[in-house]
Structure formats: C-alpha cells, structure tokens
Amino acid sequence: MIKRLWIAWLAGVLALSLVACSQATDSSQITEESVEVSSVVGNESFVQSSTEDSLDLDESSIPEASENQQSKDPLNDRDFGLKNVKIDSSDQNLTEEQKLVLQYFDDDYLFIPDYEFIRRYPDVFENAQVTVRGSVSQVLYEDNENYELLLWCNVLSYDKEWLDLEGKENEMILLKGRIGNSRYIENDDIQVFGRYSGVQTIDVNGQSMVVPVVEVTNICTAYSWRGATYGADKFDYAFIKEVAEIIFGKDIEIREPIVGTDITENYSLMMSSMGLDASMYIVELEDQSNANFVKFAFSDQANVRERILDVKDILDVASDDRIIRYVEFSPDFEHYLLFTFNTGLQTLKIAYYDTEFNKIWEREFEETTSAYYDYTVSNMYLTANNNLYIINMESGEDTYEPTYVGLKNEIRKLDDGILMISDSKSDGIMKCALNGEIIWTTNLTEDVASVNSVQCIDNRIVVHYETQDYVDHFVVIDKDTGTLIQDAVPVM
C-alpha cells in the first residue's frame, strides 16, 4: 500500500468533504488526506425561477469537439471540467493569476510508489502529473534560474536509519525545475509535484544511470515519522496571500490562526505534538455584509481537496451535527460556489454567487450522504443518489433530465463526454455522452474503495484507485472505446 499523507490540515477530523463516512481514501473520502465534495441526493428542492423542460439530445447530433475551451454552451458543452485543467496545459488560455489559483486547488497527481514501478510501467505515467517524495541525493546543476536534482525515490531521512536499503542506492529520479524562493540541498526531505517526461541516461560520478525525469512545478518540505509522511507545507504565506487576494480581493486580513478564536486548543495541541504548525492561514474579509463570507481557513498543505473552509467548522470539529461550509471558485473566475453540508439533517446546499456576494441560484439536496462533482463554465456535473445531474451554471436549472447511472465514486467532465467511476468492479468505469446517455462501460479487476487520481492524457484515461485491502491499481483505458489497456499493481 502506498504510504498516505495521513495528517492533512484538519488532522483527519475535518476531512469530511461530504464523502461516504465508511471509507478511508486518499482523494475522495473522509480522511485527513482527502477532501472531495460528496453528496448523495435523495429529495431535492430548488431555489430559482421556474425551469423549462429539459431537452433530449440525440448523440449523433453532437458535433466533433472544438479546439477552443470555454464554449459556454450548456447543451453542447465541449470544455474539459475544471479538475482536468492543468496549469501547463497548452490548449488553455489562462492568465498568470488563474494559473496560481489552479495550482492551489489542483491535487490530481499520480503518486509514484517506487522506482521499480515507474521504470516497469512508463506508459502509466507518460505525460501525467505525478508526485513523489524522498530525500535529495545530489545537486547536479544549479544557477540563478534552473536546477537539476537527484531524488532518492521514497527514501526519507528517517528511512535511512531503520530500513535495509542495500541495492536501492541507484533508485533515483531526476528533477528539473526553476529556482524559487527556497533552494534544496543534499539530504533534504521533499515532496515533488510535476509532470513525468520519460527517462534519461546520465553520468553521475563516472557511473551511467537510467533515471525517470520529472519536470517540477512545485517542491515542498516533507515531514516523516516512523517511515510515514505526515504533512508537507506545499504553499507559503506569500503564495496563499496572493491566491486569497485573487479570489476575495485585496480588502482582506491574512494571518496565522489564533487559538480559541480560529482554532480550538485541542486542535493546536494535536498539531504541535506532531511537530507541525496549524497548517493553515486565516483570511478574514473586511466586507462582512454576507454572513456566508466572513472568515475562511486556507490550507497550506499538500493533498487537501477542500482548501477554503469556513472557520466555524474548525471550532466545531468535534460536533456530531456539524454544518460544514467551504468555497470553490468557478471556471470563469468570476463567481464563487459555496457548499454547505449539514451532517445532522443530511442536507447539501450548493449556492452560486458573484464576486459581490450576491446569490444567483441555490440548489438543496436532502437525504444526502455522498456525491461527487466536476464543472465547466457551462454546467456542473454531479453524481448523487445513483443519478447524474447536469446543472446549468448560469441558471441553476437542469440542462438535461437526471440520468440513472448507479452509485459512483468519482466523476470527470471530458471534452466529449462524462467519465464516472463506481465502487463496484462490474461496470467500474463508465463514459456517458454530453446528455448523460451511456457510451461505454469497462469492468475492473477489483472493487474500488477510493479513487486517488483521474487524468485524461491525450487519448488515454489513467486512473489510480485503491481497494478495501489497500491494494493500489493503476489502470489505463482508451478514451474512445473504453478498452482496458493496462492494469498495473505495485509489488509492496
């Protein structure tokens, strides 16, 4: 089993994110490391003007995908969902500010379990976003702009003291990146985020080595204890301040949390006992005319999905009947999505606001236990209560009638359809047309407990999922046909 980053910014207690409470996952369940909005919808109420009848779409009438993104066409939405948009995507017309916000929210990386696995299954990682941790073995090159480092793959400082590392001395990954605010030297424990770009043969101290190469987008310090990584300060104060000002404007106060005001004493003591800080910064808005937009906690950690959480949730962390609120930005960067989950009443509200905090629409789902979503400028794609909901982002109305798809564990909006992953191996992966009609289904070899990453790369879909027995599967699927190309399992 891949080692998890078990201590996320709410130390696991807050990682509710509306995902099924019975599961333990890295990316889509209630754990420290995960935070993916989940909501299963039973009965639903809708606050908005009356809706028109939804239109049926003949699949044959759907035109070929356009090269241009941001189409703003709900009935023929050809955009990739926001969870597929990456800061280095060549087909995205993103401003530098938008790239910063995307970088802050993006946690969709394939974890490299070990050196042997990435060498044996390079097709899994080809051009994928990847993350890996380890200790810096050697600085090969460095100037004022660029660096090249050798990373001892998944070997941290603590590991060197108690693990038998004989024969693993050359299990290195070459990191290439641009110099940032911090420089890393030999024996530093780090977690790396970037894109895999193949293998390269290099000469190190007169020895020829074949090494996987990662083009780095971000590096942060990793903390370990007894061989497990507990946290990584992925973002510093300056980065979070800039992101907060992009999202909420410059009329904000940003500071470290105050015990008793922003976080509980128990939470502070728990984090301190592990040698960690509070793992967040508090952002308080000067304009508090809307009670739903007052004070938020911005996480500085890696592997945290719901990054902007209402501070009231942290103070109420031990309550069984909590109300959890968190904010995400919309794909047009001109609106907010406010998610409110009432754990006692089991209701989920999704509200859409403009930058002046005016509510444009709101949907409420009752009898809610879990759900997953993705969205574009045109639509939100929500799986809940065995149904797929396609919701117009401007009006909040249903673009198409809800479609029965069964219980799902993850969703991604593709340019030519909607990808969903089940918790069952039978029809484990499903692709629907833009109107929700099923195009193909693919069986998996084992049931799915958690989905850790889903990436659409060229014409391949790469999924990293984990079973109830903590066995990791990296599957590669043909995007058009659903053909299972590869199912790779690390030997642990």
C-alpha positions in Angstrom: 0.0 0.0 0.0 1.2 3.4 -0.9 2.0 5.5 2.2 -0.6 8.2 2.7 -0.1 11.8 3.9 -2.2 11.0 6.9 -2.1 14.4 8.6 -3.8 16.9 6.5 -4.7 20.4 7.6 -7.6 19.3 9.7 -5.8 16.3 11.1 -8.3 14.0 9.6 -11.2 15.0 11.7 -12.2 17.8 9.3 -11.7 15.9 6.1 -15.5 15.3 5.8 -15.9 16.9 2.4 -19.3 15.1 2.2 -17.8 11.8 1.2 -19.1 8.4 2.4 -18.0 8.1 6.1 -17.4 4.4 6.0 -14.5 4.6 3.5 -10.8 5.6 4.0 -9.2 7.2 1.0 -6.6 9.5 -0.4 -8.7 11.5 -2.7 -12.4 11.0 -2.4 -13.3 10.1 1.2 -13.4 11.4 4.7 -9.8 11.3 5.7 -7.1 13.7 6.5 -5.6 13.5 3.1 -8.8 13.6 1.1 -11.3 16.2 0.7 -13.6 15.8 -2.3 -17.2 17.2 -2.1 -19.5 14.4 -1.8 -23.2 14.4 -1.6 -25.7 11.8 -2.3 -29.0 13.3 -3.2 -32.4 12.0 -2.2 -35.2 14.5 -2.3 -34.2 17.9 -3.8 -35.5 21.4 -3.6 -34.5 24.2 -5.9 -34.4 27.9 -5.2 -34.7 29.8 -8.5 -37.2 30.8 -11.2 -39.3 28.2 -12.9 -37.5 25.9 -15.3 -38.1 25.0 -18.9 -38.5 21.4 -19.9 -35.1 19.8 -20.4 -34.2 18.9 -24.0 -33.2 15.4 -25.2 -30.0 15.2 -27.2 -29.5 12.8 -30.0 -25.9 11.6 -29.7 -25.5 11.6 -33.4 -26.2 15.3 -33.5 -23.3 16.2 -31.2 -20.5 17.8 -33.4 -16.9 17.0 -33.1 -15.0 18.6 -30.2 -13.7 22.1 -30.7 -10.1 23.0 -30.0 -11.4 26.1 -28.2 -12.2 25.9 -24.5 -14.7 28.0 -22.5 -17.5 27.4 -25.1 -20.4 28.5 -22.7 -22.8 26.1 -24.4 -24.7 24.1 -21.8 -26.4 21.7 -24.4 -23.2 21.0 -26.2 -20.5 21.5 -23.5 -17.2 20.7 -25.1 -15.0 22.0 -22.3 -12.9 19.8 -20.0 -14.0 20.1 -16.4 -12.0 22.2 -14.1 -10.5 19.1 -12.4 -8.9 18.2 -15.8 -7.5 21.7 -16.4 -3.8 21.9 -15.6 -1.5 25.0 -15.3 0.8 23.7 -18.1 -2.0 22.7 -20.5 -1.1 24.1 -23.9 -4.7 24.4 -25.0 -5.8 26.6 -22.1 -5.7 30.4 -22.4 -5.0 31.1 -18.7 -3.8 34.3 -17.1 -1.0 34.1 -14.6 -3.5 34.7 -11.8 -5.7 31.9 -13.0 -2.7 29.6 -13.1 -1.9 30.4 -9.5 -5.4 29.6 -8.3 -5.5 26.4 -10.3 -2.1 25.4 -8.8 -3.5 26.0 -5.4 -6.6 23.8 -5.9 -5.1 21.0 -8.0 -4.3 17.8 -6.2 -4.8 15.4 -9.0 -1.4 13.7 -9.2 -0.4 10.1 -9.8 1.7 9.0 -6.8 4.9 7.2 -7.8 5.0 4.2 -5.4 8.6 3.3 -6.1 11.5 3.4 -8.6 10.9 -0.1 -10.0 7.2 0.6 -10.7 7.8 3.8 -12.7 10.6 2.0 -14.7 8.5 -1.1 -15.3 5.2 0.8 -16.3 6.3 4.0 -18.0 3.1 4.0 -20.1 1.1 4.6 -17.0 2.9 7.8 -16.2 3.6 9.1 -19.7 3.0 12.9 -19.7 1.0 12.5 -16.5 1.0 14.8 -13.5 3.0 13.0 -10.8 4.0 13.4 -7.2 6.8 11.7 -5.4 8.7 12.2 -2.1 12.2 11.3 -1.0 15.5 12.9 0.0 17.8 14.9 -2.2 20.7 12.7 -3.0 22.7 15.1 -5.1 22.5 18.5 -6.7 23.7 18.0 -10.3 23.2 21.5 -11.6 22.1 24.9 -10.3 22.3 28.5 -11.4 20.1 31.6 -10.7 17.3 30.2 -12.8 17.3 26.4 -13.1 18.3 23.3 -11.2 18.7 19.6 -11.6 18.5 17.3 -8.5 18.7 13.6 -8.0 15.9 12.4 -5.6 16.2 9.1 -3.8 12.8 7.8 -4.5 10.6 7.3 -1.4 13.6 7.2 0.9 13.4 9.9 3.6 16.0 10.7 6.3 14.2 8.6 8.9 14.1 5.6 6.5 17.9 5.7 6.2 18.2 4.9 9.9 16.0 1.8 10.1 15.4 0.4 6.6 17.6 -2.1 4.7 18.5 0.0 1.6 21.1 -2.3 0.2 20.6 -2.5 -3.6 18.5 0.7 -3.7 21.3 3.2 -3.9 20.7 4.0 -7.5 16.9 4.2 -7.3 16.9 7.9 -8.3 14.6 10.3 -10.1 15.9 13.3 -12.0 14.1 16.5 -11.1 14.3 19.5 -13.4 12.8 22.9 -12.4 13.2 26.6 -12.0 14.7 28.2 -8.9 12.1 29.5 -6.5 12.2 31.2 -3.1 13.9 28.2 -1.5 16.8 26.0 -2.6 17.2 22.4 -1.6 20.4 20.6 -0.8 21.6 17.1 -0.1 19.6 15.1 2.5 16.6 17.5 2.4 13.3 15.5 2.6 10.9 16.9 0.0 7.6 16.1 -1.8 7.7 17.0 -5.5 4.8 17.8 -7.9 5.3 17.9 -11.6 4.9 16.1 -14.9 6.7 12.9 -16.0 8.6 13.4 -19.2 10.3 10.0 -19.8 13.7 8.5 -18.9 17.2 9.9 -19.4 20.6 8.3 -19.3 23.0 10.5 -17.2 26.6 10.1 -15.9 27.0 10.6 -12.2 30.4 10.4 -10.6 31.6 8.3 -13.6 28.6 5.9 -13.4 26.0 5.7 -16.1 22.4 5.8 -14.7 19.0 5.5 -16.3 16.6 7.8 -14.5 13.0 8.8 -14.8 12.6 12.5 -15.3 10.1 14.8 -13.6 9.6 18.4 -14.8 8.9 20.1 -11.5 6.1 22.6 -10.9 6.3 22.7 -7.1 8.5 21.3 -4.3 7.8 21.4 -0.6 9.4 20.1 2.6 8.1 16.7 3.7 7.8 15.6 7.4 8.2 12.0 8.4 7.9 9.8 11.4 8.3 6.0 11.5 8.5 5.9 7.8 5.2 7.7 7.1 4.9 11.2 5.6 2.6 13.3 7.7 2.5 16.6 6.0 4.0 18.9 3.5 3.8 22.7 3.6 3.1 22.9 -0.1 2.3 26.7 -0.1 3.9 29.5 1.8 2.4 32.7 3.2 3.2 34.8 0.1 1.6 32.3 -2.2 -1.6 31.9 -0.2 -1.8 35.7 0.3 -1.7 36.2 -3.5 -4.3 33.5 -4.1 -6.6 34.9 -1.4 -6.4 38.4 -3.0 -7.2 36.9 -6.4 -10.3 35.1 -5.0 -11.6 37.7 -2.5 -9.9 40.9 -3.5 -7.3 43.0 -1.5 -9.7 44.0 1.2 -8.8 41.1 3.4 -6.7 40.4 6.5 -4.5 37.3 6.4 -2.7 35.9 9.4 -1.9 32.8 11.4 -4.8 31.2 13.3 -5.5 32.3 16.9 -6.2 29.6 19.4 -9.7 30.0 20.8 -10.7 32.4 18.1 -9.9 30.5 14.9 -8.9 27.0 16.1 -9.5 25.0 19.3 -6.8 24.4 21.8 -7.1 20.7 21.3 -6.6 21.1 17.6 -3.5 23.2 18.3 -2.0 20.7 20.8 -2.7 17.8 18.4 -0.8 19.5 15.6 2.1 20.6 17.9 2.5 17.1 19.2 3.5 16.0 15.7 5.9 18.9 15.3 3.5 20.7 12.9 2.0 24.2 12.9 -1.7 24.8 12.4 -1.3 24.1 8.7 -3.4 27.0 7.6 -3.8 30.7 7.3 -6.9 32.7 8.3 -8.3 35.0 5.7 -10.9 37.5 7.1 -12.9 39.7 4.8 -13.4 43.4 5.5 -16.7 43.3 3.8 -18.9 41.1 6.1 -22.2 42.1 4.7 -22.9 38.5 3.8 -22.7 36.1 6.8 -21.7 33.3 4.5 -18.5 35.1 3.5 -16.7 36.3 6.7 -13.6 34.3 7.7 -12.0 31.3 6.0 -9.1 29.0 6.6 -6.7 28.5 3.7 -4.7 25.3 3.9 -1.0 25.3 3.2 -0.8 21.5 3.0 -0.4 19.1 0.1 -3.2 16.5 -0.6 -6.1 18.6 0.7 -9.0 18.9 -1.6 -11.4 21.4 0.0 -8.9 24.1 0.7 -11.0 27.1 1.7 -13.1 26.1 4.8 -15.3 28.3 6.9 -13.5 28.9 10.2 -16.7 27.9 12.2 -16.2 24.4 11.0 -12.8 24.1 12.7 -14.1 25.3 16.1 -17.0 22.8 15.8 -14.8 19.9 14.8 -16.0 17.5 17.5 -19.7 18.0 16.9 -21.8 15.2 15.5 -24.2 17.6 14.0 -21.9 20.0 12.2 -22.5 22.4 9.4 -19.6 22.3 7.0 -19.1 25.2 4.6 -16.4 25.6 2.0 -15.8 27.8 -1.0 -14.5 27.0 -4.5 -14.1 29.3 -7.5 -16.0 28.8 -10.7 -14.3 28.1 -14.0 -15.0 31.7 -15.3 -13.1 33.0 -12.2 -15.9 35.5 -11.7 -18.1 33.5 -9.3 -18.0 31.5 -6.1 -19.5 28.2 -5.3 -20.5 27.8 -1.7 -21.1 24.2 -0.5 -22.9 23.8 2.8 -23.4 20.3 4.3 -25.5 19.7 7.4 -24.3 16.5 8.9 -27.2 16.3 11.3 -30.0 16.9 8.8 -28.0 15.2 6.0 -28.7 18.1 3.5 -26.4 19.6 1.0 -26.8 23.1 -0.4 -24.9 24.4 -3.5 -25.1 28.2 -3.9 -23.7 30.2 -6.8 -22.5 33.8 -6.0 -21.0 36.6 -8.0 -17.9 38.5 -6.7 -20.1 41.0 -4.9 -21.5 38.1 -2.8 -24.9 38.2 -4.5 -26.6 34.8 -4.6 -27.6 33.9 -8.2 -29.1 30.5 -7.5 -29.2 27.7 -5.0 -29.9 24.0 -5.1 -30.7 22.0 -2.0 -30.4 18.2 -1.8 -32.0 16.3 1.1 -31.1 12.8 2.5 -27.6 13.4 1.4 -24.7 11.1 2.3 -22.2 11.3 -0.6 -21.7 12.7 -4.1 -19.0 13.9 -6.5 -18.8 16.7 -9.0 -16.9 18.5 -11.7 -17.9 21.6 -13.6 -17.2 23.8 -16.6 -18.2 27.4 -17.4 -21.5 25.9 -18.8 -22.5 23.1 -16.4 -22.0 21.4 -13.1 -21.8 17.6 -13.3 -23.0 16.0 -10.1 -23.4 12.3 -9.2 -25.8 11.8 -6.4 -28.2 9.1 -5.3 -27.4 6.9 -8.3 -28.2 9.8 -10.6 -26.2 12.1 -12.8 -27.3 15.7 -12.6 -26.2 18.2 -15.3 -26.9 21.7 -13.9 -26.7 24.9 -15.9 -24.1 27.1 -14.2 -25.8 30.4 -15.0 -29.4 29.5 -14.0 -29.0 26.5 -11.7 -31.6 24.6 -13.7 -31.2 21.1 -15.1 -29.6 21.2 -18.5 -30.8 17.7 -19.1 -33.1 15.4 -17.0 -31.2 13.5 -14.4 -30.0 10.1 -15.6 -29.7 6.9 -13.6 -26.0 5.8 -13.6 -25.7 3.9 -10.3 -23.6 4.8 -7.2 -20.4 6.5 -8.2 -17.1 7.1 -6.6 -15.7 9.9 -8.8 -16.6 12.0 -11.9 -14.7 13.9 -14.5 -16.0 16.0 -17.4 -14.2 15.3 -20.6 -14.4 17.2 -23.9 -16.6 14.7 -25.5 -18.5 13.2 -22.5 -18.6 12.5 -18.8 -16.4 9.9 -17.1 -17.6 8.2 -13.9 -16.0 5.6 -11.6 -18.1 3.2 -9.5 -17.2 1.5 -6.2 -18.0 -1.9 -7.9 -15.7 -3.7 -10.3 -18.6 -4.5 -12.5 -19.0 -1.6 -14.9 -16.4 0.1 -12.8 -15.7 2.8 -15.2 -18.5 4.4 -17.3 -18.4 7.1 -20.0 -21.6 9.0 -20.9 -22.5 11.3 -23.7 -22.9 15.1 -23.1 -26.6 14.4 -22.4 -25.9 11.6 -19.9 -26.6 8.6 -22.1 -24.2 5.8 -21.6 -21.5 5.3 -24.3 -19.4 2.5 -22.8 -18.6 0.7 -19.6 -15.5 -1.1 -18.5 -15.1 -3.8 -15.8 -12.3 -3.5 -13.3 -10.5 -6.5 -11.6 -11.4 -5.4 -8.1 -13.9 -3.2 -6.3 -13.0 0.4 -5.6 -12.6 1.8 -2.1 -11.1 5.1 -3.1 -10.1 7.0 -6.3 -6.8 8.8 -5.8 -6.3 10.3 -9.3 -8.0 10.5 -12.7 -6.2 12.1 -15.6 -7.1 12.4 -19.2 -3.9 12.4 -21.2 -4.1 12.5 -25.0 -6.4 9.6 -25.8 -5.8 7.8 -22.6 -7.6 7.8 -19.3 -5.3 7.0 -16.3 -7.0 6.1 -13.0 -5.3 5.3 -9.7 -7.6 3.6 -7.4 -7.3 1.6 -4.2 -9.2 -1.5 -2.9 -10.6 -2.1 0.5 -7.5 -4.2 1.2 -5.2 -1.2 0.4 -4.1 -2.7 -3.0 -3.2 0.1 -5.5 -4.3 -0.3 -9.1 -3.1 2.0 -11.9 -5.3 1.4 -15.0 -5.0 2.8 -18.4 -8.1 3.0 -20.6 -8.8 4.0 -24.2 -10.8 7.2 -24.0 -12.9 6.5 -27.1 -13.7 2.8 -26.7 -13.2 2.1 -23.0 -10.8 -0.7 -23.8 -8.7 -1.6 -20.7 -5.1 -1.2 -21.9 -3.2 -1.8 -18.7 -3.8 -2.7 -15.0 -0.6 -2.3 -13.1 -0.3 -3.2 -9.4 2.8 -2.2 -7.4 4.6 -5.0 -5.5 4.7 -3.9 -1.9 
